[in-house]
Amino acid sequence: MRRAFVFLLTVLLASAGIAAALAPAARAEVDALLSRLEASGCEFNRNGSWHTAAEARPHLLRKLAYLEDRGAVQTAEQFIDLAASSSSMTGEPYLVRCGNGAPVQSRVWLSAQLAAMRSAARAPAPGPR
């Protein structure tokens, strides 16, 4: 059902001729998310195959470009939901596995990273001692 909704939304936006890149702030968040993934040393699973995070980055950027061309993504949350959570071909959720830990859905991992980034950005700078 969710895939059908995403597909319908993408088709509607594409047919309306709306195409827009992410706003600079949203693009910075997406780039930071992908950098965190790449620097994490974690592995990324799509369609049953494990890949390095470095291999995942260009794949996710291609999906982002596709969605941007259709004006279907404006926020980091939409990037996570529409591009970085599941395969658009099979609908299978993407997974992230760090070290010997159990795999988690990429939506969970990326959302936690986004929340941590935003929390750190809001934290007050330490004052003089």
MIDO-560954 format. One record per atom (N, C-alpha, C): residue in three letters; x, y, z. Coordinates in Angstrom, 1 decimal. Example, Ala and Ser with C-alpha at 12.3 -4.5 7.8 and 13.67 -1.06 7.14 Angstrom:
% residues 2
- r, X, Y, Z
- ALA, 13.2, -5.7, 7.8
- ALA, 12.3, -4.5, 7.8
- ALA, 13.2, -3.3, 7.8
- SER, 12.8, -2.2, 7.1
- SER, 13.7, -1.1, 7.1
- SER, 12.9, 0.0, 7.9
***
This chain:
% residues 129
- r, X, Y, Z
- MET, 0.8, -1.2, 0.0
- MET, 0.0, 0.0, 0.0
- MET, 0.9, 1.2, 0.0
- ARG, 1.9, 1.3, 0.8
- ARG, 2.8, 2.4, 0.9
- ARG, 3.5, 2.6, -0.4
- ARG, 4.0, 1.5, -1.0
- ARG, 4.7, 1.7, -2.3
- ARG, 3.8, 2.2, -3.3
- ALA, 2.5, 1.8, -3.3
- ALA, 1.5, 2.3, -4.3
- ALA, 1.3, 3.8, -4.1
- PHE, 1.2, 4.2, -2.8
- PHE, 1.1, 5.7, -2.5
- PHE, 2.3, 6.5, -3.0
- VAL, 3.5, 6.0, -2.7
- VAL, 4.7, 6.7, -3.1
- VAL, 4.7, 6.8, -4.6
- PHE, 4.4, 5.7, -5.3
- PHE, 4.4, 5.7, -6.8
- PHE, 3.4, 6.7, -7.3
- LEU, 2.2, 6.7, -6.7
- LEU, 1.2, 7.6, -7.2
- LEU, 1.6, 9.1, -6.9
- LEU, 2.1, 9.3, -5.8
- LEU, 2.6, 10.7, -5.5
- LEU, 3.7, 11.1, -6.4
- THR, 4.6, 10.2, -6.7
- THR, 5.7, 10.6, -7.7
- THR, 5.1, 10.8, -9.0
- VAL, 4.2, 10.0, -9.5
- VAL, 3.6, 10.2, -10.8
- VAL, 2.9, 11.5, -10.9
- LEU, 2.1, 11.8, -9.8
- LEU, 1.3, 13.1, -9.8
- LEU, 2.2, 14.3, -9.9
- LEU, 3.3, 14.3, -9.1
- LEU, 4.2, 15.4, -9.0
- LEU, 4.9, 15.5, -10.4
- ALA, 5.3, 14.4, -10.9
- ALA, 6.0, 14.5, -12.2
- ALA, 5.1, 15.0, -13.3
- SER, 3.8, 14.6, -13.3
- SER, 2.9, 15.0, -14.3
- SER, 2.6, 16.5, -14.2
- ALA, 2.7, 17.0, -13.0
- ALA, 2.5, 18.4, -12.8
- ALA, 3.6, 19.3, -13.2
- GLY, 4.7, 18.7, -13.6
- GLY, 5.9, 19.4, -14.0
- GLY, 6.7, 20.1, -12.9
- ILE, 6.5, 19.6, -11.7
- ILE, 7.1, 20.2, -10.6
- ILE, 8.5, 19.5, -10.4
- ALA, 9.5, 20.2, -10.4
- ALA, 10.9, 19.6, -10.2
- ALA, 11.7, 20.6, -9.4
- ALA, 12.2, 20.1, -8.3
- ALA, 13.0, 21.0, -7.4
- ALA, 14.0, 20.2, -6.6
- ALA, 15.1, 20.8, -6.5
- ALA, 16.2, 20.2, -5.7
- ALA, 15.8, 20.4, -4.2
- LEU, 16.5, 19.7, -3.4
- LEU, 16.3, 19.9, -2.0
- LEU, 16.8, 21.3, -1.6
- ALA, 16.1, 21.9, -0.6
- ALA, 16.6, 23.2, -0.1
- ALA, 18.0, 23.0, 0.5
- PRO, 18.9, 24.0, 0.5
- PRO, 20.2, 23.8, 1.0
- PRO, 20.3, 23.2, 2.4
- ALA, 19.5, 23.6, 3.3
- ALA, 19.5, 23.0, 4.6
- ALA, 19.2, 21.6, 4.6
- ALA, 18.2, 21.2, 3.9
- ALA, 17.8, 19.7, 3.8
- ALA, 18.9, 19.0, 3.1
- ARG, 19.5, 19.5, 2.0
- ARG, 20.6, 18.8, 1.3
- ARG, 21.8, 18.6, 2.3
- ALA, 22.1, 19.6, 3.1
- ALA, 23.2, 19.5, 4.0
- ALA, 22.9, 18.4, 5.0
- GLU, 21.6, 18.2, 5.5
- GLU, 21.3, 17.1, 6.4
- GLU, 21.5, 15.8, 5.7
- VAL, 21.0, 15.7, 4.5
- VAL, 21.1, 14.4, 3.7
- VAL, 22.6, 14.1, 3.5
- ASP, 23.4, 15.1, 3.1
- ASP, 24.8, 14.8, 2.9
- ASP, 25.5, 14.4, 4.2
- ALA, 25.1, 15.0, 5.3
- ALA, 25.6, 14.7, 6.6
- ALA, 25.2, 13.2, 7.0
- LEU, 24.0, 12.9, 6.8
- LEU, 23.5, 11.5, 7.0
- LEU, 24.3, 10.5, 6.3
- LEU, 24.5, 10.7, 5.0
- LEU, 25.3, 9.8, 4.2
- LEU, 26.8, 9.8, 4.6
- SER, 27.3, 10.9, 5.0
- SER, 28.7, 10.9, 5.5
- SER, 28.8, 10.1, 6.8
- ARG, 27.8, 10.2, 7.7
- ARG, 27.7, 9.5, 8.9
- ARG, 27.7, 8.0, 8.6
- LEU, 26.8, 7.6, 7.7
- LEU, 26.7, 6.2, 7.3
- LEU, 28.0, 5.7, 6.8
- GLU, 28.6, 6.5, 5.9
- GLU, 29.9, 6.0, 5.3
- GLU, 31.0, 5.9, 6.3
- ALA, 31.1, 6.9, 7.3
- ALA, 32.1, 6.9, 8.3
- ALA, 31.9, 5.8, 9.4
- SER, 30.6, 5.3, 9.5
- SER, 30.3, 4.4, 10.6
- SER, 31.0, 3.1, 10.5
- GLY, 31.4, 2.6, 9.3
- GLY, 31.9, 1.3, 9.2
- GLY, 30.9, 0.2, 9.2
- CYS, 29.6, 0.7, 9.2
- CYS, 28.5, -0.3, 9.1
- CYS, 28.3, -0.8, 7.7
- GLU, 27.5, -1.8, 7.6
- GLU, 27.2, -2.4, 6.3
- GLU, 25.7, -2.1, 6.0
- PHE, 25.4, -2.1, 4.7
- PHE, 24.1, -1.7, 4.2
- PHE, 23.6, -2.9, 3.4
- ASN, 22.4, -3.3, 3.7
- ASN, 21.8, -4.4, 3.0
- ASN, 20.6, -3.9, 2.2
- ARG, 20.7, -4.3, 0.9
- ARG, 19.6, -4.0, 0.0
- ARG, 19.3, -5.3, -0.8
- ASN, 18.1, -5.7, -0.9
- ASN, 17.6, -6.8, -1.6
- ASN, 18.4, -8.1, -1.3
- GLY, 18.8, -8.3, 0.0
- GLY, 19.4, -9.5, 0.5
- GLY, 20.9, -9.5, 0.4
- SER, 21.5, -8.5, -0.2
- SER, 23.0, -8.4, -0.3
- SER, 23.6, -7.3, 0.6
- TRP, 24.7, -7.7, 1.3
- TRP, 25.3, -6.7, 2.1
- TRP, 26.4, -5.9, 1.3
- HIS, 26.4, -4.6, 1.5
- HIS, 27.4, -3.7, 0.9
- HIS, 28.0, -2.8, 1.9
- THR, 29.2, -2.3, 1.6
- THR, 29.8, -1.3, 2.4
- THR, 29.0, -0.1, 2.4
- ALA, 29.1, 0.7, 3.5
- ALA, 28.4, 2.0, 3.5
- ALA, 28.8, 2.9, 2.3
- ALA, 30.1, 2.8, 2.0
- ALA, 30.6, 3.6, 0.9
- ALA, 29.9, 3.2, -0.4
- GLU, 29.6, 1.9, -0.6
- GLU, 28.8, 1.5, -1.8
- GLU, 27.4, 1.9, -1.7
- ALA, 26.9, 2.1, -0.5
- ALA, 25.5, 2.5, -0.4
- ALA, 25.3, 3.9, -0.8
- ARG, 26.3, 4.8, -0.5
- ARG, 26.1, 6.2, -0.7
- ARG, 25.7, 6.5, -2.2
- PRO, 26.5, 6.1, -3.2
- PRO, 26.1, 6.5, -4.6
- PRO, 24.7, 5.9, -5.0
- HIS, 24.3, 4.7, -4.5
- HIS, 23.0, 4.2, -4.7
- HIS, 21.9, 5.1, -4.2
- LEU, 22.1, 5.5, -2.9
- LEU, 21.1, 6.4, -2.3
- LEU, 21.1, 7.8, -3.0
- LEU, 22.2, 8.3, -3.4
- LEU, 22.3, 9.5, -4.1
- LEU, 21.5, 9.5, -5.5
- ARG, 21.6, 8.3, -6.2
- ARG, 20.9, 8.1, -7.4
- ARG, 19.4, 8.2, -7.2
- LYS, 19.0, 7.5, -6.1
- LYS, 17.6, 7.5, -5.8
- LYS, 17.1, 8.9, -5.4
- LEU, 17.9, 9.7, -4.7
- LEU, 17.6, 11.0, -4.3
- LEU, 17.5, 11.9, -5.6
- ALA, 18.4, 11.8, -6.5
- ALA, 18.3, 12.5, -7.8
- ALA, 17.1, 12.2, -8.5
- TYR, 16.7, 11.0, -8.6
- TYR, 15.4, 10.6, -9.3
- TYR, 14.2, 11.3, -8.6
- LEU, 14.2, 11.3, -7.3
- LEU, 13.1, 11.9, -6.6
- LEU, 13.1, 13.5, -6.8
- GLU, 14.3, 14.0, -6.7
- GLU, 14.4, 15.5, -6.9
- GLU, 14.0, 15.9, -8.3
- ASP, 14.3, 15.1, -9.3
- ASP, 13.9, 15.4, -10.7
- ASP, 12.4, 15.5, -10.8
- ARG, 11.7, 14.8, -9.9
- ARG, 10.2, 14.7, -9.9
- ARG, 9.6, 15.6, -8.9
- GLY, 10.4, 16.4, -8.1
- GLY, 9.9, 17.2, -7.1
- GLY, 9.2, 16.5, -5.9
- ALA, 9.7, 15.3, -5.7
- ALA, 9.0, 14.4, -4.7
- ALA, 9.6, 14.4, -3.3
- VAL, 10.7, 15.2, -3.1
- VAL, 11.4, 15.2, -1.8
- VAL, 11.9, 16.6, -1.5
- GLN, 11.5, 17.0, -0.3
- GLN, 11.9, 18.3, 0.1
- GLN, 12.6, 18.4, 1.5
- THR, 12.6, 17.3, 2.2
- THR, 13.2, 17.2, 3.5
- THR, 14.0, 16.0, 3.7
- ALA, 14.9, 16.0, 4.7
- ALA, 15.7, 14.8, 5.1
- ALA, 14.8, 13.6, 5.5
- GLU, 13.7, 13.9, 6.1
- GLU, 12.7, 12.8, 6.5
- GLU, 12.2, 12.2, 5.2
- GLN, 11.8, 13.0, 4.3
- GLN, 11.3, 12.4, 3.0
- GLN, 12.4, 11.6, 2.3
- PHE, 13.6, 12.1, 2.3
- PHE, 14.7, 11.3, 1.7
- PHE, 14.7, 9.9, 2.4
- ILE, 14.7, 9.9, 3.7
- ILE, 14.7, 8.7, 4.5
- ILE, 13.6, 7.8, 4.1
- ASP, 12.4, 8.3, 4.1
- ASP, 11.2, 7.5, 3.8
- ASP, 11.1, 7.1, 2.3
- LEU, 11.4, 7.9, 1.4
- LEU, 11.2, 7.6, 0.0
- LEU, 12.4, 7.0, -0.7
- ALA, 13.6, 7.3, -0.2
- ALA, 14.8, 6.8, -0.9
- ALA, 15.6, 5.8, -0.1
- ALA, 15.7, 6.0, 1.2
- ALA, 16.7, 5.3, 1.9
- ALA, 16.1, 4.2, 2.9
- SER, 14.9, 3.9, 2.7
- SER, 14.3, 2.9, 3.6
- SER, 14.0, 1.6, 3.0
- SER, 13.7, 1.6, 1.7
- SER, 13.4, 0.3, 1.1
- SER, 13.7, 0.3, -0.4
- SER, 13.7, -0.9, -0.9
- SER, 14.0, -1.0, -2.4
- SER, 12.7, -0.6, -3.1
- SER, 12.9, 0.3, -4.1
- SER, 11.8, 0.7, -4.9
- SER, 11.4, -0.5, -5.9
- MET, 12.3, -1.4, -6.1
- MET, 12.0, -2.5, -7.0
- MET, 11.3, -3.7, -6.3
- THR, 11.7, -4.0, -5.1
- THR, 11.1, -5.2, -4.4
- THR, 10.3, -4.8, -3.2
- GLY, 10.5, -3.6, -2.7
- GLY, 9.7, -3.2, -1.5
- GLY, 10.4, -3.7, -0.2
- GLU, 11.5, -4.5, -0.3
- GLU, 12.2, -5.0, 0.9
- GLU, 12.8, -3.8, 1.6
- PRO, 12.7, -3.8, 3.0
- PRO, 13.4, -2.7, 3.7
- PRO, 14.9, -2.9, 3.6
- TYR, 15.6, -1.7, 3.6
- TYR, 17.0, -1.7, 3.7
- TYR, 17.4, -1.9, 5.2
- LEU, 18.6, -2.5, 5.4
- LEU, 19.0, -2.8, 6.7
- LEU, 20.4, -2.2, 6.9
- VAL, 20.7, -1.8, 8.1
- VAL, 22.1, -1.4, 8.5
- VAL, 22.6, -2.3, 9.6
- ARG, 23.8, -2.8, 9.5
- ARG, 24.4, -3.7, 10.5
- ARG, 25.8, -3.1, 10.9
- CYS, 25.9, -2.8, 12.1
- CYS, 27.2, -2.2, 12.6
- CYS, 27.9, -3.2, 13.5
- GLY, 29.1, -3.6, 13.1
- GLY, 29.9, -4.6, 13.9
- GLY, 29.1, -5.9, 14.0
- ASN, 29.1, -6.4, 15.3
- ASN, 28.5, -7.7, 15.5
- ASN, 27.0, -7.5, 15.9
- GLY, 26.5, -6.2, 15.9
- GLY, 25.2, -5.9, 16.3
- GLY, 24.1, -6.5, 15.3
- ALA, 22.9, -6.6, 15.8
- ALA, 21.8, -7.1, 15.0
- ALA, 21.5, -6.0, 13.9
- PRO, 21.1, -6.4, 12.7
- PRO, 20.7, -5.5, 11.7
- PRO, 19.5, -4.7, 12.2
- VAL, 19.4, -3.4, 11.8
- VAL, 18.2, -2.6, 12.1
- VAL, 17.8, -2.0, 10.7
- GLN, 16.5, -1.7, 10.6
- GLN, 16.0, -1.1, 9.4
- GLN, 16.7, 0.2, 9.2
- SER, 17.1, 0.5, 8.0
- SER, 17.8, 1.8, 7.7
- SER, 17.0, 3.0, 8.1
- ARG, 15.6, 2.9, 8.0
- ARG, 14.8, 4.0, 8.5
- ARG, 15.0, 4.3, 9.9
- VAL, 15.2, 3.3, 10.8
- VAL, 15.4, 3.5, 12.2
- VAL, 16.8, 4.1, 12.4
- TRP, 17.8, 3.5, 11.7
- TRP, 19.2, 4.0, 11.9
- TRP, 19.4, 5.4, 11.4
- LEU, 18.9, 5.7, 10.2
- LEU, 19.0, 7.1, 9.7
- LEU, 18.2, 8.1, 10.5
- SER, 17.0, 7.7, 10.9
- SER, 16.2, 8.7, 11.7
- SER, 16.9, 9.0, 13.0
- ALA, 17.5, 8.0, 13.7
- ALA, 18.2, 8.2, 14.9
- ALA, 19.4, 9.1, 14.7
- GLN, 20.1, 8.9, 13.6
- GLN, 21.3, 9.8, 13.2
- GLN, 20.8, 11.2, 13.0
- LEU, 19.7, 11.4, 12.3
- LEU, 19.2, 12.7, 12.0
- LEU, 18.8, 13.4, 13.3
- ALA, 18.1, 12.7, 14.2
- ALA, 17.8, 13.2, 15.5
- ALA, 19.0, 13.6, 16.3
- ALA, 20.0, 12.8, 16.3
- ALA, 21.3, 13.1, 17.0
- ALA, 21.9, 14.4, 16.4
- MET, 22.0, 14.5, 15.1
- MET, 22.6, 15.6, 14.4
- MET, 21.8, 16.9, 14.8
- ARG, 20.5, 16.9, 14.8
- ARG, 19.7, 18.0, 15.1
- ARG, 19.8, 18.4, 16.6
- SER, 19.9, 17.4, 17.4
- SER, 20.1, 17.7, 18.9
- SER, 21.4, 18.3, 19.1
- ALA, 22.5, 17.8, 18.5
- ALA, 23.8, 18.4, 18.6
- ALA, 23.8, 19.9, 18.1
- ALA, 23.1, 20.1, 17.1
- ALA, 23.1, 21.5, 16.5
- ALA, 22.3, 22.5, 17.4
- ARG, 21.4, 22.0, 18.2
- ARG, 20.6, 22.8, 19.1
- ARG, 21.3, 23.0, 20.5
- ALA, 22.3, 22.1, 20.8
- ALA, 22.9, 22.1, 22.1
- ALA, 23.7, 23.5, 22.2
- PRO, 23.6, 24.1, 23.4
- PRO, 24.3, 25.3, 23.6
- PRO, 25.8, 25.0, 23.7
- ALA, 26.6, 26.0, 23.2
- ALA, 28.0, 25.8, 23.3
- ALA, 28.5, 25.9, 24.7
- PRO, 29.5, 25.1, 25.1
- PRO, 29.9, 25.1, 26.5
- PRO, 30.5, 26.5, 26.8
- GLY, 30.2, 27.0, 28.0
- GLY, 30.7, 28.3, 28.4
- GLY, 32.0, 28.2, 29.0
- PRO, 32.6, 29.4, 29.3
- PRO, 34.0, 29.4, 30.0
- PRO, 33.9, 28.8, 31.4
- ARG, 34.9, 28.2, 31.8
- ARG, 35.0, 27.6, 33.1
- ARG, 35.8, 28.4, 34.0
***
